[in-house]
Amino acid sequence: MKKETYYLIGSNSRNKRWIYFTFFCILAFMLVFFPFYAVNLRYQVGYIFQQIFDGIGWISLTLGTLLTAVSILSLFTGGRSMNTRTLIIGIVLLWIGCWVTGSVFNLFGITIGNERPPGGYH
């Protein structure tokens, strides 16, 4: 029978010193950085999230438009009947994209999406 060897990771006191040192450096950075630059940091983080959600919205708008167009065009080609599941998924993607980006999309006279609320805290 083979004897098994177990190793305990992180039991060294040197590793614990690095954890405390890292925590102390983060705390010191926050104490020095935030009082002077917190307002700018808030706007920068908000801008980053705005870009991420705009990207998600435009991807949703593109895929929704593509799926809706393909499902409607399949009705006119006669190759197969209009797939209602694809049409519904396309419309939902259009709605999500309009909601995230603040765009307005008009589909068969039905307005999808609305304007964004004004920026800032409410």
C-alpha positions in Angstrom: 0.0 0.0 0.0 1.3 3.4 -1.0 1.8 6.0 1.7 0.0 9.3 0.9 1.7 12.6 1.6 -0.4 15.7 2.4 0.9 19.2 2.1 -0.7 22.2 3.9 -0.6 25.3 1.8 -0.6 28.7 3.5 0.6 27.6 6.9 3.8 29.5 6.6 3.9 32.7 8.7 5.7 34.4 5.7 2.5 34.0 3.6 0.4 35.6 6.4 2.7 38.6 6.4 2.2 39.1 2.7 -1.6 39.0 3.2 -1.4 41.6 6.0 1.0 43.8 3.9 -1.3 43.7 0.9 -4.3 44.5 3.0 -2.4 47.4 4.6 -1.3 48.8 1.2 -4.8 48.7 -0.2 -6.1 50.4 2.9 -3.4 53.1 2.7 -4.1 53.6 -1.0 -7.8 54.1 -0.3 -7.1 56.6 2.5 -4.8 58.6 0.3 -6.5 58.3 -3.0 -10.3 58.5 -2.3 -10.4 61.9 -0.5 -8.9 63.6 -3.5 -10.1 61.6 -6.5 -13.3 59.9 -5.4 -15.6 62.1 -7.5 -13.6 61.6 -10.7 -13.4 57.9 -10.0 -17.1 57.7 -9.6 -17.6 59.2 -13.1 -14.9 57.0 -14.6 -16.5 53.9 -13.2 -19.9 55.1 -14.4 -18.5 55.7 -17.9 -17.0 52.2 -18.0 -20.3 50.6 -17.1 -22.1 52.9 -19.6 -19.8 51.6 -22.4 -20.3 48.0 -21.3 -24.1 48.3 -21.3 -24.1 50.2 -24.6 -22.1 47.4 -26.1 -24.5 44.8 -24.8 -27.4 46.9 -26.1 -26.0 47.3 -29.6 -25.3 43.6 -29.8 -28.9 42.9 -28.7 -30.2 45.4 -31.3 -28.2 43.8 -34.0 -29.2 40.2 -33.2 -32.8 41.2 -32.7 -32.9 43.0 -36.0 -31.3 40.1 -37.8 -33.7 37.5 -36.2 -36.8 39.6 -36.8 -35.8 40.2 -40.4 -35.0 36.6 -41.1 -38.3 35.4 -39.6 -40.3 38.0 -41.5 -38.5 37.3 -44.8 -39.0 33.6 -44.4 -42.7 34.3 -44.7 -42.2 35.8 -48.2 -39.7 33.2 -49.5 -42.2 30.4 -49.0 -39.4 28.0 -48.1 -40.8 27.4 -44.7 -43.4 29.0 -42.6 -42.7 31.9 -40.3 -41.1 30.7 -37.1 -42.9 32.5 -34.3 -40.3 31.6 -31.8 -37.5 33.3 -33.8 -39.8 36.4 -34.2 -40.5 36.6 -30.5 -36.8 36.2 -29.6 -35.9 38.9 -32.1 -38.6 41.3 -30.7 -37.4 40.6 -27.1 -33.8 41.2 -28.1 -34.9 44.5 -29.8 -36.7 45.5 -26.6 -33.6 44.7 -24.4 -31.3 46.6 -26.7 -33.6 49.6 -26.8 -34.0 49.5 -23.0 -30.2 49.4 -22.4 -29.1 51.9 -25.0 -32.1 54.3 -24.8 -33.0 53.9 -28.5 -36.4 53.8 -30.0 -37.4 51.2 -32.5 -40.6 51.2 -34.6 -41.8 47.8 -35.6 -45.1 47.7 -37.6 -46.2 51.0 -36.0 -45.5 49.7 -32.5 -42.8 51.7 -30.7 -40.3 49.6 -28.9 -38.1 51.2 -26.3 -38.1 54.7 -24.8 -35.7 57.5 -24.0 -33.3 57.1 -21.1 -34.0 58.8 -17.8 -31.7 61.8 -17.2 -28.3 60.9 -15.8 -27.4 61.4 -12.1 -28.9 60.3 -8.9 -32.7 60.1 -8.5 
